[in-house]
Amino acid sequence: MSEAKPAGVSLITTANVLTYSRLILLPFVIVGVATARGWLAVAAMVVLWITDLLDGRVARRLGQASAFGKALDSTVDFVLIYCLFITFYAAGRLVTYQFAFLYLGMITTLTLQLALTAAGRGDEVVSGPLAKLTGALQYAFLLFLVALEVMPKTRTLSLATTIFFALLALAIVLSSIQCVAKVRGLACAARSG
């Protein structure tokens, strides 16, 4: 037997379509970066960013806010951020140590989400002030990297990139430590419960 969908919950809403559209726009950013067509990457990223700004507002305004929409938004952002970091690394725009820090952020976030799911709390999205700051910095760094695709290479921009990345790397390390502590706490709770 199939489970009935709760009354009043619609998966296809204006807000969810806006969220999902980011996955449709993602290949345009990837192709723009991979083929050195900066204008394509920038144009797609701008539209992608606008949909990210609008989806939550539209959901609240139209009464479409839901646990599914929140999980969809979080999942799409996760996929988008790390697909683009992989693209920038593969295209030679990030060096290995930068990618290693970014990958650490991905692994710890994913591990915590899986631990929450295993603990029966899978509906919780990895959150908290440090996680939100790290996510915001990652997104902002991506926007910055995409903008660099069409900007002239200068020493000032190179220095800004280094400083920006250093702040992001620090946030990733601190957030990763926090994620490890949460996973340990969940494991201890599971053993004692």
N, C-alpha and C positions, 0 to 999 in steps of 0.2 A: 504494500500500500504506500501511496505517496503521502507526504505530510502536507497538510493544508497551509497555505500562506496566511499569516495573521491578517485580520481584517484591517483595511486602511493603509497597508504598506504597499507602495508601488516601487518597483525597482527601476522602471523607466520613467524618470522625471527630467524636467529641464535641467536641474542642478546636476544630476548624475550624467546626463548627456554631455554637459560642459566638462565635467571631470574626465569622462571617458575620451573626449575629443583630444585630450593631451596625448593619449597613446597613438592617435591617428596623426598628430602633428610631429611626434618624436622622430620618425624616419626622415623628415625633411631637415631637422636640425642635424641629425647624424650625417646625412648625405652632404649637407652644406659644409660641415667640419671636415669630413673625410675627403672631399673633393676640392677643398680650398675655395669654396663658393661662400665666402663669409656673408654676403648679402642674403642668401637663402637661409643660412643658419640664424642670422639675426631676425629676419622677418618671421620665421616660424617660431622662434623663441619668444618674440614679443607677443604673438597671438597666444601661444601656450601660456605665458605668464599672465595675460589678461584673463584667460579662462580660469586659471588658478585663483586669481583675485576675486572672480565673480561667483564661482560655484557655491561657496558657503553662504555668501550674501543672498544669492538667489534662493537657496534652500530655505534659509530662515524667512525671507520675505514672502515666499510662496507657500510656506508651511510644509516644505518637503524635507526638512531635516530628519535624518534617521540614522540608526546605528550602521545600516548598510552603507549609506552615503559617506559617513565618517570613515568607515573601513576602506571603502573604495578610494576616497581621496588620499588616505594615507598610503595605500598600496600603490596607486598610480604615481604618487610623488616618489616613493621608494624606487620603483622601477625606472622612472624617468631620470632621477638623480644619478643612479649608479650606471645605467646604460650610457649616459652622457659622459660620466667620468671615464668609463672604459673606452668610449670613442675618442676622447681627448688624449688618453694615454696611447691608444693604438695609432693615432694620427701624429704622435710625437710632440704634443703640446704640453704634456705633463711628464716629468722625469720619474724614474722608478720609486724613489723615496717618497715623492708626493703621492703617487698611486698607492703605495703601501699604507700610508696613513689613511687615505680615503677608503681603502679596502678594509682596514681595521674597523672603521666606523660602520661599514656595511655588515661585517661579520658579527660584531657585538650587538648591533640592533636586531639583526635577524635571529641571533641566538636567544636574546631576551624575549622576542616575540614567540619563538617556538617554546621556550620555557613557560611562558604565560599560558600558551595553548595546552601544554602538557599538564599544567596545574589546574586546568578547567577554567582558566580566566582568559581564554582566547579572544573574547570580545573586547578586552582592554587593548588600547593602542599604546605602544611605547610612548610615554610622555613624561612630563616633568620639566621644570625650568631649564635644566641643562640640556636635556634632549631637544627641547624646542629651540633653544639658542643654537645648538649644533646643526640642527636641520635648517634653520633660517640662514646660518652662515654658509652651509653647503649650497643652498639654493642661490644665495647671493653670489657666491664664488663662481657658480655655473653661469649666471647672468654676466658676470665680469669676464669670464673666459670666452663666452660667445661674443661679447662686445669687442674683445681683443682681436677677433677674427677680421674686423674691418678697420681697426685703428692702426695708425702708424706705430712701428716699433720704436720706443724711446727708452732712455735710461730711467726716466721718471716712472713710466708704466711698469718697467721691469722691477723697480724697487717696490712699487705699490703692490705688484703681484706677490713678491716675496713676503712683504709684511702681512698682506691679507691671508696668504697661505699659512704663515706662522700662527696667526690667531686661530684659524680654522683647525690646524693640527693640534694646538693646545686644547681647544674645545673638544675635539675628537678623543684625545687621550683621557681627559677628565670624564667625558660622557662614557667612554669605554670602561673606565674604572667603576663608575656608578652602575653600569649594566652588569658587570661581573659580580658586584656586591648584591644586586637584586637577584641574579640567577642563583647565587649561593644561598641567599635567604629563602628562595623558593624551594631549592633542593633540601635545605634543612627542615623547612616546614613539611615537605612531603615525607621525609624520613620519620619525623616525630609524630606526624598525623596519621 
